């Protein structure tokens, strides 16, 4: 139910702008992280592919299929990161892969400097991690990772 709520939030959450650039949290990637915490099977890759298709059809306008590819790769990374038994290593690995995914989305959406991509993907990632933190505190999603 929480994953469905996050998908609906991705579609209807108001867009946050910083210097006219969209930095609102990516609820699809957040839903993938939460789904991967609850399920440790290959369903994660299918859900990532499905969310990527939905994002490409409904939200993305350029480079059709690229977001689907990124979400599928991100969900595969989440599936493989389950091999790490330490929660700290898992969190760092997830945060780094989330940042790289958002960074690549900015690279293909805008034409600017690398500092631009880094700055805005860091802002968007921090907003998203803040949302993940509040969801974890409210619903205790990562309880099984202890």
Secondary structure, 3 states (H helix, E strand, C coil): CHHHHHHHHHHHCCCCEECCEECCCCHHHHHHHHHHHHCCCCHHHHHHHHHHHHHHHHCCCCCCCHHHHHHHHHHHHHHHHHHCCCHHHHHHHHHHHHHHHHHHHHHHHCCCCHHHHHHHHHHHHHHHHHHHHHHHHHHCHHHHHC
